[in-house]
Amino acid sequence: MKFRAKSVDLGFIRTFAQLLSALSRCSRNFVLRITPDKLIFVLSDKEAANAASSVSAWGEIPKDPYFSEYAMEGVSAEDNEIYLEISPEKIAGCLSTLRSSHSVAGLKIKLTKKFVPCLTFETEFQSINSTPTCVHDVPVVLVLRRMWSHYQDPDVPPFDISIGMPELKMVRLALDRMKNLGPRLTITANRRGRLSLSVDAYNVKCTVKFNDLRVYDINDGDVQESEEDTTQDPDLQFSVEVDMKTMIQMISSDLHKPTNFICSLCETRRLHLYFLYGDISLQYSIPSVGDHS
């Protein structure tokens, strides 16, 4: 098995570090799937033993256009992938300087063999007389082929509605003002593009409403703006109640301005958050409070 990649795209390198920081908020361990055309981070099966009643998270980074070099050899020609169990917190920690540094010239990622298998990150910095390099070795655990089926994209039930969210900072501000009113947040949406965030607890009810939002159809990961559906009542509302702290945690990463931010509801069951940063995606599936189905 071999893997080597290099990027000189400073914007991507910062986003990469921020993505790993966001994932580290969900779990101490993820599985990194290295495929011929993309990198996929999936919540470790050990961490997702109660996946139906816990948060699922996964992120995808395509090879193009972010890596100027990308070469890999999987387990075999038939199974041309590599599965590594890894701590996103450790990677994010060693790449923390990339989020704000303006002297980074490039980032190399290699699968290496030290005393144990490692992902080695080599950060190159700009300098007048030389190219200093900072090297971090992050230990990984190779996942056996018979366990690969546990680390595919999480199963997500069909959505009742998918709606484009307001600007992320507006959602963060609204939840920050509501978080002390109650432990649960209710998200409600309809096909007219109306969305409400509400807290109802201790004889106090607070609701923040947004109008004229885009409604989407999402099928097998393909996102398209929804066409008018004359068979469904546009005023029919769908709601999901989730844990307030979990929701705030999922939207509080350093990734500030997504290209697209979509919220999908499975009535009374799950809330799905889809963030797109260029061609990089980050997704969370949050269970409804008390849901174990």
C-alpha positions in Angstrom: 0.0 0.0 0.0 1.2 3.4 -0.9 -0.1 7.0 -0.7 1.4 10.3 -1.4 -0.3 13.7 -2.1 0.8 17.3 -2.3 -1.0 20.6 -2.4 0.3 24.1 -2.9 -3.2 25.6 -2.7 -3.0 27.7 0.5 -6.8 28.3 0.6 -7.4 24.5 0.4 -4.7 23.8 3.0 -6.4 26.1 5.5 -9.8 24.6 4.8 -8.3 21.1 5.2 -7.0 22.0 8.7 -10.4 23.6 9.6 -12.3 20.5 8.3 -10.3 18.2 10.5 -10.8 20.5 13.5 -14.5 20.4 12.9 -14.5 16.6 12.7 -12.5 16.3 15.9 -15.5 17.9 17.7 -17.6 14.8 17.0 -15.3 12.0 17.8 -11.8 11.1 18.9 -11.4 8.7 16.0 -12.4 8.6 12.3 -11.6 6.2 9.5 -9.8 7.8 6.5 -10.7 6.1 3.2 -8.1 6.8 0.6 -9.5 6.1 -2.9 -8.1 6.8 -6.3 -10.1 10.0 -6.7 -10.9 11.3 -3.2 -10.3 11.3 0.6 -13.2 10.4 2.8 -13.4 10.8 6.5 -16.1 8.6 8.2 -16.9 8.4 11.9 -15.2 5.3 13.4 -17.4 2.3 13.9 -16.1 2.1 17.4 -17.4 5.6 18.1 -20.7 4.9 16.3 -21.7 1.7 18.2 -25.1 3.4 18.8 -25.2 5.1 15.4 -29.0 5.3 15.3 -29.0 7.4 18.5 -25.8 9.4 17.9 -24.4 12.0 15.6 -22.9 10.7 12.3 -20.3 12.8 10.5 -18.3 12.5 7.3 -16.3 14.7 5.0 -15.1 14.3 1.4 -12.2 15.9 -0.3 -11.8 15.2 -4.1 -8.4 14.8 -5.6 -9.0 17.5 -8.2 -8.6 20.4 -8.1 -6.8 20.6 -4.8 -3.8 18.2 -5.1 -1.0 18.9 -7.6 0.3 15.4 -6.8 -1.8 12.4 -5.9 -0.7 8.8 -6.1 -2.0 5.8 -4.3 -1.9 2.0 -4.4 -4.5 0.1 -2.5 -4.6 -3.3 -0.9 -5.0 -4.9 -4.3 -6.1 -4.1 -7.9 -9.6 -5.3 -7.1 -9.7 -3.4 -3.7 -7.8 -0.3 -4.7 -8.5 1.6 -1.4 -6.7 2.1 1.9 -8.6 2.4 5.2 -6.9 4.0 8.2 -8.2 4.6 11.6 -6.9 8.0 12.7 -7.5 10.8 15.2 -8.6 14.0 13.5 -7.7 15.9 16.7 -4.1 14.9 16.3 -4.0 15.9 12.7 -5.7 19.2 13.4 -3.3 19.8 16.2 -0.2 19.4 14.0 -1.8 21.5 11.3 -3.1 24.2 13.6 -0.5 26.8 12.4 -1.8 26.4 8.8 -5.1 28.1 9.7 -3.5 31.5 10.1 0.0 31.3 8.7 0.7 33.3 5.5 4.1 31.7 4.9 3.0 28.2 4.0 4.2 27.1 0.6 2.8 23.6 0.4 1.7 20.5 2.3 2.7 16.9 1.6 0.9 13.9 3.0 2.5 10.4 2.9 1.7 7.0 4.3 4.9 5.9 6.0 6.3 3.2 8.2 8.0 4.3 11.3 7.8 2.1 14.4 4.1 1.9 13.5 2.2 3.0 10.4 1.9 6.7 10.2 0.5 9.5 8.1 3.3 11.9 7.7 2.5 15.6 7.2 5.3 17.8 5.7 4.6 21.5 5.8 6.8 23.7 3.6 7.2 27.3 4.5 8.3 30.2 2.4 11.7 31.7 3.1 14.1 34.0 1.3 17.1 31.7 1.4 15.6 28.3 2.0 12.5 26.2 2.2 12.1 25.1 5.9 9.9 22.1 6.5 8.0 21.0 9.6 7.3 17.2 9.8 4.6 15.5 11.9 4.1 11.8 12.1 0.6 10.8 13.1 0.1 7.1 14.1 -2.6 5.3 12.3 -4.2 1.8 12.5 -4.8 -0.1 9.3 -8.4 -1.4 9.0 -8.7 -5.0 7.8 -10.6 -5.6 4.5 -13.3 -7.6 6.3 -14.2 -4.5 8.3 -14.4 -2.1 5.3 -18.2 -2.5 5.0 -18.5 -0.8 8.4 -17.0 2.4 7.0 -19.1 3.2 4.0 -21.2 6.4 3.9 -23.8 6.4 6.7 -27.3 5.3 5.9 -29.6 8.4 5.9 -33.3 8.0 5.6 -35.1 9.8 2.8 -35.6 13.5 3.5 -39.1 15.0 3.8 -37.6 18.4 2.9 -34.3 20.0 2.2 -33.9 23.8 2.6 -31.1 26.2 2.0 -30.1 27.8 5.3 -29.5 31.5 5.9 -26.0 32.8 6.2 -24.1 30.7 8.7 -23.2 33.6 11.0 -26.9 34.5 11.3 -27.8 31.0 12.4 -25.0 31.0 14.9 -26.1 34.4 16.3 -29.7 33.2 16.6 -28.8 30.0 18.4 -26.3 31.8 20.7 -29.2 34.0 21.9 -31.5 31.1 22.4 -29.2 28.5 24.0 -29.9 29.5 27.6 -33.7 29.4 27.2 -33.9 25.6 26.9 -32.0 22.4 26.1 -34.0 21.5 23.0 -34.2 23.2 19.6 -37.1 22.6 17.2 -36.4 23.2 13.4 -39.5 23.5 11.2 -39.6 24.1 7.5 -42.1 24.0 4.5 -41.8 24.0 0.8 -42.6 27.7 0.6 -39.0 28.3 1.8 -40.0 29.2 5.4 -37.8 28.0 8.3 -38.2 28.6 12.0 -35.9 27.8 14.9 -37.7 27.7 18.2 -37.2 26.9 21.9 -40.2 26.2 24.1 -39.4 25.6 27.8 -40.1 26.9 31.2 -43.1 28.9 30.1 -40.9 30.8 27.6 -41.1 30.4 23.8 -38.7 32.0 21.4 -38.9 31.6 17.7 -36.7 33.0 14.9 -38.2 32.9 11.4 -36.6 33.0 8.0 -38.5 33.4 4.7 -37.8 33.0 1.0 -35.2 30.3 1.4 -34.4 27.9 -1.5 -35.9 24.4 -1.4 -33.8 21.5 -2.7 -34.1 18.0 -3.8 -31.3 15.7 -2.7 -31.0 12.2 -4.1 -27.9 10.0 -3.7 -25.9 13.0 -2.8 -27.0 15.0 -5.9 -28.2 18.5 -4.9 -30.6 20.2 -7.1 -32.9 23.2 -6.6 -36.5 21.8 -6.2 -39.1 22.4 -8.9 -42.6 23.3 -7.8 -44.4 20.1 -6.6 -48.2 20.5 -7.3 -48.9 17.2 -5.5 -47.8 18.4 -2.1 -49.3 21.1 0.1 -46.6 23.8 0.1 -47.7 24.9 3.6 -47.2 21.4 5.0 -44.7 21.7 7.8 -42.0 19.2 8.8 -40.3 19.4 12.2 -37.4 17.8 14.1 -36.4 18.5 17.7 -32.7 18.1 18.5 -30.4 18.8 21.4 -29.4 22.5 21.5 -25.8 21.9 22.5 -25.3 19.3 19.7 -26.6 21.7 17.1 -24.4 24.6 18.3 -21.4 22.3 18.3 -22.0 21.2 14.7 -22.1 24.8 13.4 -19.3 26.2 15.6 -16.3 25.2 13.6 -13.7 27.5 12.1 -15.3 26.9 8.6 -17.1 30.3 8.3 -18.5 30.8 4.8 -19.7 27.6 3.1 -20.5 27.8 -0.6 -23.8 26.1 0.3 -25.4 25.2 3.6 -28.5 22.9 3.4 -30.6 21.6 6.2 -32.7 18.4 5.6 -35.4 17.1 7.8 -36.7 13.5 8.4 -39.9 14.3 10.2 -39.5 13.6 14.0 -36.4 11.4 13.3 -33.2 13.1 12.1 -31.7 16.4 11.1 -29.1 16.4 8.3 -26.7 19.3 7.8 -24.8 19.6 4.5 -21.9 22.1 4.2 -20.2 22.6 0.9 -16.9 24.5 0.6 -16.1 24.6 -3.1 -15.8 20.9 -3.9 -15.2 19.8 -0.3 -18.3 18.6 1.6 -18.9 18.1 5.3 -22.1 16.4 6.6 -23.7 15.7 9.9 -26.7 13.5 10.7 -28.2 14.4 14.1 -30.9 12.3 15.8 -34.1 13.7 17.0 -34.2 14.0 20.8 -35.3 10.6 22.2 -35.1 8.9 18.8 -33.5 5.5 18.7 -34.9 4.1 15.5 
